[in-house]
Amino acid sequence: MTTATGTGHVDQELREAIASAALSDALLTRAKGIMAQIERPVRLAVLGLPGSGKTTLINLLAGATVVPAGLRLPSMQLTHGMQPLVKCTLPDGDVQIVDGLNMADVAALNPIFLNVELPLPALAKISMLEVVAKASVEEQSRALMWASKRSDIALWCSENMFDEAEQNIWSVAPDETQDHGLMVLTKSDRMGDMRRRVDHLTAKHGYAFKRVLGIDAQSAIQARRKDGSVDKEALRASGGLALISAILKDVDFGRQAARDQAEVFLHQIDYEPAPAPAPAHTLKAVAPKTPVVAPVIAAPIVASKPAPVSVPAAQPVVVKLTLAEESKAVCVEAVGELEAQNEALAQALIQGQVDGEEVLATCLDTIGWLSDYLSNNGAANDPVMQDLRETSMDASDLMQLIELETGDTMTTDALSLMVQLREEMQAQIAA
């Protein structure tokens, strides 16, 4: 696992190798290509029939109302930029730039394609392509093939339970697009039992997608407050958190694949990074330690004292589950690592050695490690441990979301989440 001081060390070494003037032209071209893959935002395409909720989903993922309701606009690409502007491709091929984000003015130009640049945190990680096409199978299939060449992840939005027409359209998608495709059952607020419908679609069509998800997009958008913070429980209940987490995990997977290429490349050229002076305080790297080996012990059941004989009516039995000994040893180990990481972060912040972005990276890595560590260790039949595993996985999803917030509390939220996880495990250890 990487930490704040280790995150991006491969990136930095690759940059140093590129700037060293020691690479041949062929190696330099290869190194720059790998660096471009690491730095380029992952490309997300949002597809579906007209009225399937694509625009609402774009607004949710962008974290802002990019397209107001009721405007008829063509396909558009959303990318990160320092200032809001829209590059409008007109029917005659000319490109006209509109400063700001006045989409009514943009629509009046009758453009055939838009490139929207916005200074939104989400767009630093993903660019988004909303694909607009007529409802016919032929037009939609053509648009899907066009988008598949310009995207890394595809969302297929459906409000019709992925009917026969949608199935015919999606069937033309290349295998790689289907492998990284998510079906999103939109407008689930109108459809009753979201989980039941998602399970049905997963069983019937899940083979054609990486995952099937349901979302009440309007409720998810309302979970984002005006100050940039997020009502995380409301976002979770709407299905928005699961969708954002699924996308960001695919983004992280793609970037890690590029970093793996960089590491192999650096090894092949036998690159030795220049030694750097040790900082006054180095963040402790959290890595899974060998778990304590112990026999699997079922979680003991502790019951309250039986009711006195003089009381004729049966009294309710209070059942209290506690951690199995094997699981308790794992949690003690995990708590120690969290405490060490919290202490290192606190000291580094006090000494000005890390910034908010580095803190977020460390918290994300730490909670990701914790989720993996608890999943792979401890008693398999321990219900208390299973609750802790689910809590850590939820926390990992929340950390992905915190990365996209625009408020001033991101660092505090991330650190608080680490503290809450530690306290939850400590409480179960002491129970």
C-alpha positions in Angstrom: 0.0 0.0 0.0 1.2 3.5 -0.7 1.0 6.5 1.6 1.2 10.2 1.2 4.9 10.2 0.8 4.8 7.1 -1.4 1.8 7.9 -3.5 2.9 8.8 -7.0 6.5 7.7 -6.5 6.4 5.8 -9.8 4.9 8.9 -11.4 7.7 11.1 -10.1 10.5 8.6 -11.1 9.0 8.4 -14.6 9.0 12.2 -14.9 12.6 12.3 -13.7 13.5 9.7 -16.3 11.8 11.7 -19.0 13.6 14.9 -18.0 17.0 13.2 -17.6 17.9 13.4 -21.3 19.3 9.9 -20.8 16.6 8.1 -22.8 16.9 7.2 -26.5 14.2 8.7 -28.7 12.3 5.4 -28.8 12.4 5.0 -25.0 11.4 8.7 -24.5 8.4 8.3 -26.7 7.4 5.2 -24.8 7.9 6.9 -21.4 5.8 9.9 -22.5 3.1 7.6 -23.7 2.9 5.9 -20.3 2.9 9.2 -18.5 0.0 10.4 -20.7 -2.0 7.4 -19.7 -1.4 8.1 -16.0 -2.3 11.8 -16.2 -5.1 11.6 -18.6 -8.6 11.7 -17.1 -10.5 8.4 -17.7 -13.0 8.9 -20.5 -16.6 8.1 -19.6 -19.4 7.8 -22.2 -23.0 8.2 -21.1 -25.4 6.5 -23.6 -29.1 5.6 -23.8 -32.3 6.3 -25.6 -33.8 9.8 -25.6 -35.4 10.6 -22.2 -33.4 7.9 -20.4 -31.9 10.3 -17.9 -28.5 10.8 -19.4 -28.4 14.6 -18.8 -29.5 14.2 -15.1 -26.7 11.6 -14.7 -24.2 13.9 -16.2 -25.2 16.7 -13.8 -24.9 14.3 -10.9 -21.5 13.0 -11.8 -20.1 16.5 -12.6 -21.3 17.8 -9.2 -23.0 20.8 -10.9 -25.9 21.7 -13.1 -24.1 21.7 -16.4 -27.3 21.3 -18.6 -30.5 22.8 -17.3 -33.7 20.9 -17.9 -35.6 21.5 -21.1 -32.8 22.5 -23.4 -32.2 20.6 -26.6 -28.5 20.1 -27.1 -26.3 17.8 -29.2 -23.7 15.4 -27.9 -21.1 17.0 -25.7 -17.8 16.4 -24.1 -17.1 17.6 -20.6 -13.4 18.2 -19.7 -11.5 20.0 -17.0 -10.5 23.6 -17.6 -9.4 26.6 -15.5 -12.4 28.8 -16.6 -15.9 27.8 -17.8 -16.3 27.9 -21.5 -18.1 26.1 -24.3 -16.5 25.3 -27.7 -19.4 25.0 -30.1 -19.0 23.1 -33.4 -21.4 24.6 -35.9 -23.1 22.8 -38.9 -20.6 24.5 -41.3 -17.6 23.2 -39.3 -16.7 26.5 -37.7 -16.0 26.5 -33.9 -17.4 29.3 -31.8 -16.4 29.8 -28.2 -18.9 30.9 -25.6 -17.4 32.1 -22.3 -19.1 31.0 -19.2 -21.8 28.3 -19.0 -24.9 30.0 -20.5 -26.4 27.0 -22.2 -29.4 29.0 -23.5 -27.0 31.1 -25.6 -25.2 27.9 -26.7 -28.5 26.2 -27.8 -29.4 29.3 -29.9 -26.3 28.6 -32.1 -27.8 25.2 -33.1 -24.4 23.5 -32.7 -23.8 19.9 -33.7 -21.2 19.1 -31.0 -20.1 20.8 -27.8 -16.8 20.7 -25.8 -17.5 22.1 -22.3 -14.6 23.0 -20.1 -15.3 23.5 -16.4 -13.1 23.9 -13.2 -14.9 21.0 -11.4 -13.0 18.5 -9.2 -14.8 15.5 -10.8 -13.5 16.4 -14.3 -9.9 16.2 -13.1 -10.4 12.5 -12.8 -13.0 11.7 -15.5 -14.0 13.4 -18.7 -17.6 12.8 -19.7 -19.2 12.3 -23.2 -23.0 12.5 -23.3 -24.1 10.9 -26.6 -27.3 12.2 -28.1 -28.9 10.3 -31.0 -32.3 9.6 -32.4 -34.2 6.7 -30.9 -33.9 4.2 -33.8 -31.8 1.1 -33.3 -29.6 2.1 -36.4 -28.9 5.6 -35.1 -28.2 4.5 -31.5 -26.0 1.6 -32.7 -23.9 4.0 -34.9 -23.6 6.4 -32.0 -22.5 3.6 -29.6 -19.8 2.5 -32.0 -18.6 6.1 -32.4 -18.5 6.6 -28.6 -16.7 3.2 -27.9 -13.6 4.5 -29.7 -13.6 7.6 -27.5 -14.2 6.2 -24.1 -12.8 3.9 -21.4 -16.0 3.3 -19.4 -19.5 3.3 -20.8 -22.8 3.9 -18.9 -25.9 2.6 -20.6 -29.0 4.4 -19.1 -32.3 2.6 -19.2 -35.7 3.4 -17.9 -37.4 0.6 -19.8 -35.8 -2.4 -18.0 -33.4 -2.9 -20.9 -36.0 -3.8 -23.5 -35.4 -5.6 -26.8 -34.5 -2.5 -28.7 -31.8 -1.6 -26.1 -30.5 -5.1 -26.1 -30.1 -4.9 -29.9 -28.2 -1.6 -29.6 -25.9 -2.8 -26.9 -25.1 -6.0 -28.7 -23.0 -4.1 -31.2 -20.7 -2.8 -28.5 -17.1 -4.1 -28.7 -16.1 -6.7 -26.0 -13.9 -4.1 -24.3 -16.8 -1.7 -24.0 -19.0 -4.4 -22.5 -16.2 -5.4 -20.1 -16.1 -1.8 -18.8 -19.8 -1.1 -19.2 -22.3 -0.3 -16.5 -26.1 -0.6 -17.0 -27.8 2.2 -14.9 -31.5 1.7 -14.3 -32.5 5.4 -14.1 -35.7 7.0 -12.7 -35.9 4.2 -10.2 -38.1 6.5 -8.0 -40.9 5.6 -10.4 -40.2 1.9 -10.5 -40.8 0.7 -6.9 -38.4 -1.9 -5.6 -35.0 -0.8 -7.0 -33.1 -3.8 -5.6 -35.5 -6.4 -7.0 -35.4 -4.9 -10.5 -31.6 -4.6 -10.4 -31.3 -8.2 -9.3 -33.6 -9.3 -12.1 -31.6 -7.4 -14.7 -28.3 -8.7 -13.3 -29.6 -12.3 -13.6 -30.9 -11.8 -17.1 -28.4 -9.4 -18.7 -25.5 -9.1 -16.3 -23.2 -11.1 -18.6 -23.2 -8.1 -21.0 -22.1 -5.5 -18.4 -19.5 -5.2 -15.7 -22.3 -4.3 -13.2 -26.0 -3.4 -13.1 -27.0 -0.5 -10.8 -30.2 1.4 -10.0 -30.4 5.1 -9.1 -32.9 7.7 -8.2 -30.9 10.4 -9.9 -33.0 13.4 -8.7 -32.7 12.4 -5.1 -28.9 11.8 -5.6 -28.6 15.3 -7.0 -30.5 16.8 -4.1 -28.0 15.1 -1.8 -25.3 17.5 -3.0 -25.7 20.7 -1.0 -25.1 24.2 -2.3 -21.9 24.6 -0.3 -20.3 21.7 -2.1 -20.7 19.2 0.7 -22.7 16.0 0.4 -25.4 14.3 2.4 -23.8 10.9 2.2 -26.6 8.9 3.7 -29.1 10.4 1.2 -26.7 9.8 -1.6 -26.3 6.2 -0.5 -30.0 5.6 -0.3 -30.6 7.0 -3.8 -28.0 4.6 -5.4 -25.7 7.6 -6.3 -22.9 6.5 -4.0 -22.8 3.0 -5.4 -22.6 4.5 -9.0 -19.9 7.0 -8.2 -17.9 4.4 -6.3 -18.1 1.9 -9.2 -16.9 4.5 -11.7 -14.1 5.8 -9.5 -12.9 2.2 -8.7 -12.7 1.6 -12.5 -10.8 4.9 -12.8 -8.3 3.8 -10.1 -7.9 0.4 -11.7 -7.1 2.0 -15.1 -4.5 4.4 -13.5 -2.9 1.5 -11.5 -2.6 -0.5 -14.7 -0.7 2.5 -16.3 1.5 2.8 -13.1 2.3 -0.9 -13.4 3.5 -0.3 -16.9 5.6 2.5 -15.7 7.2 0.4 -13.0 8.0 -2.4 -15.5 9.5 0.3 -17.8 11.7 1.8 -15.1 12.9 -1.7 -14.2 13.7 -2.5 -17.8 15.8 0.6 -18.2 17.4 0.1 -14.8 16.5 3.6 -13.7 17.9 4.7 -10.4 16.1 7.8 -8.9 18.3 10.5 -7.5 18.5 10.2 -3.7 16.4 12.8 -1.8 17.0 14.1 1.7 14.9 12.4 4.3 12.1 14.6 5.6 11.9 15.6 9.2 9.0 13.2 9.7 8.1 10.4 7.3 4.6 9.0 7.2 4.5 5.4 8.3 3.7 3.1 5.4 0.7 0.9 6.3 1.1 -2.6 5.0 -0.7 -5.8 5.8 1.2 -7.8 8.4 1.0 -11.6 8.7 -2.1 -12.3 10.7 -1.9 -14.1 13.9 -2.8 -17.8 13.2 -5.4 -19.1 15.5 -8.1 -21.8 15.2 -11.4 -20.6 13.9 -13.6 -20.0 17.0 -17.3 -19.3 16.6 -18.4 -16.0 18.1 -19.5 -16.8 21.7 -23.0 -16.0 22.7 -23.3 -14.1 26.0 -26.8 -14.2 27.4 -28.3 -12.2 30.2 -29.1 -13.8 33.6 -32.2 -16.0 33.6 -35.4 -14.5 35.0 -36.1 -15.3 38.7 -38.2 -18.4 39.2 -40.9 -16.3 41.0 -41.7 -14.5 37.7 -44.1 -16.7 35.8 -43.8 -15.0 32.4 -40.7 -15.7 30.2 -38.3 -12.8 30.0 -36.6 -11.8 26.7 -33.1 -13.1 26.3 -30.6 -10.5 25.3 -28.0 -11.9 22.9 -24.7 -10.1 22.6 -22.3 -11.2 19.9 -18.6 -10.6 20.4 -15.6 -11.0 18.1 -14.0 -14.4 17.8 -10.5 -14.5 19.1 -9.0 -14.9 15.6 -10.9 -11.9 14.5 -10.0 -9.9 17.6 -6.3 -10.4 16.9 -6.8 -9.1 13.4 -8.7 -6.0 14.6 -6.0 -5.3 17.2 -3.4 -5.3 14.4 -5.6 -3.1 12.2 -6.2 -0.6 15.1 -2.5 -0.3 15.7 -1.9 0.5 12.1 -4.7 3.1 12.0 -3.4 4.8 15.1 0.1 4.9 13.7 -1.2 6.4 10.4 -3.3 9.0 12.2 -0.4 10.1 14.4 1.9 10.4 11.4 -0.6 12.5 9.5 -1.3 14.7 12.4 2.5 15.4 12.9 3.0 15.9 9.2 0.1 18.4 9.0 1.5 20.3 12.0 4.9 20.6 10.4 3.5 21.6 7.0 4.9 18.5 5.3 1.7 17.4 3.6 -1.2 19.3 1.9 -4.9 18.4 1.7 -4.4 16.3 -1.4 -1.7 14.2 0.2 -3.9 13.7 3.3 -6.8 12.5 1.1 -4.5 10.2 -0.8 -3.2 8.6 2.4 -6.6 8.2 3.9 -7.9 6.7 0.7 -5.0 4.2 0.6 -5.3 3.4 4.3 -9.0 2.7 4.2 -8.7 0.7 1.0 -6.0 -1.4 2.7 -8.1 -1.8 5.8 -11.1 -3.1 3.7 -8.8 -5.6 1.9 -7.1 -6.7 5.2 -10.4 -7.3 7.1 -11.8 -9.2 4.1 -8.9 -11.5 3.8 -8.3 -12.2 7.5 -10.2 -13.1 10.6 -12.8 -15.8 11.2 -15.0 -16.5 8.2 -18.1 -17.3 10.3 -17.8 -14.3 12.6 -20.9 -12.1 12.3 -19.3 -9.2 14.2 -16.3 -9.3 11.9 -18.6 -9.4 8.9 -20.2 -6.2 10.1 -16.8 -4.6 10.4 -15.9 -5.7 6.9 -19.0 -4.1 5.5 -18.4 -1.0 7.5 -14.9 -0.7 6.1 -16.1 -1.3 2.5 -18.8 1.5 3.0 -16.0 3.7 4.3 -13.9 3.0 1.2 -16.9 4.1 -1.0 -17.3 7.3 1.1 -13.6 8.1 0.7 -14.1 8.0 -3.1 -16.9 10.5 -2.8 -15.0 12.8 -0.4 -12.4 13.1 -3.1 -15.0 14.8 -5.4 -16.4 17.2 -2.8 -15.8 20.9 -3.3 -16.2 22.1 0.3 -13.6 23.1 2.8 -14.1 20.1 5.1 -12.6 17.4 2.8 -9.5 16.8 4.9 -11.4 16.9 8.1 -14.0 14.4 6.7 -11.3 12.0 5.6 -9.5 12.1 8.9 -12.7 11.8 10.9 -13.7 8.7 8.8 -10.4 7.0 9.8 -11.0 7.9 13.5 -14.5 6.5 13.3 -13.3 3.2 11.9 -10.6 2.9 14.6 -13.1 3.6 17.4 -15.6 1.1 16.0 -13.0 -1.6 16.0 -11.8 -0.6 19.5 -15.4 -0.9 20.8 -15.8 -4.4 19.3 -12.4 -5.5 20.7 -13.4 -4.3 24.2 -16.9 -5.8 24.1 
